[in-house]
Amino acid sequence: MTSIVIPAHNEARVIGRLLDSLLAGPAENSAENPAEDFTDDETDIVVVCNGCTDDTARIAARRGPRVRVVEIPVPSKHAALRAGDDHALGFPRLYVDADVVITRAGVRALTEPLADDGSGVLATAPERRIPLASCAWPVRAYYRVWQRLPAVREGLFGRGVIAVSRAGHARVAALPPLMADDLAASLAFTPRERLVVGAAEVVVQPPRTWADLLKRRVRAAVSTAQVEQRQGPQDASARTSVADLRALVRAEPKLLVSVAVFVAAAVVARRRARKAVRAQDFGTWLRDDSSRQD
């Protein structure tokens, strides 16, 4: 049985579209392989409403018996993930952010490579699709660069979905509470143990305005600093290097202006993040609501 844990804090605007995608119709290739289609017994969906003050729980519960709703009073993603683990029934296990969209076929594609015996691939994530048409041009410029960075292409973070085997789950369950839980989870696995699955796609809604992009980048800068404080100097990092940016411009000179926008966002975000890092404030979540618009 595959279990899907969805932490949700005031996600009434978007939780329905994710659940509808997970529950909708047969998987893409079920007509060719009907025995491989998901049945009601093969997927276990747990929505953990943490500190919600909106209709998230009610909207999720409307989706019927395939969706189990757990409510906890604390608005904490880490606490929600652990509560989801307490209620989830099986493995492989997926952790899915409430504001992304992935299909049942995508879920199956993510679980297929996972090694049950603890060897080989322990964690997978889907390819990301970021619809940028409604975004301001600096946001589009930023993501043109961000999506091409080696660490972003190869890491499991920034996708809103990670699937783990039983052995992979033991690895991520041992991690401390961190704001950048997806980054920490990605770095917990070696390149041989993790895989981005091309047959699976997740739709990740980007911020629509420059101000909202900066909120995300400040949050990323603070959370990356928190992860690095927990690591040793020999551990892997997902930071962007000057060499990475130079390589992009050499390969695609037309990206020069976009790289300049990317650097500007990074500089502003790091400056704004310094106060929180100095104060060890790793609990303030700068939420981008523009990506939750219809």
Summary of the structure (lengths in Angstrom):
residues: 294
radius of gyration: 18.9
end to end distance: 32.8
largest distance: 56.8
contacts: 934
relative contact order: 0.14
helix: 43%
strand: 17%
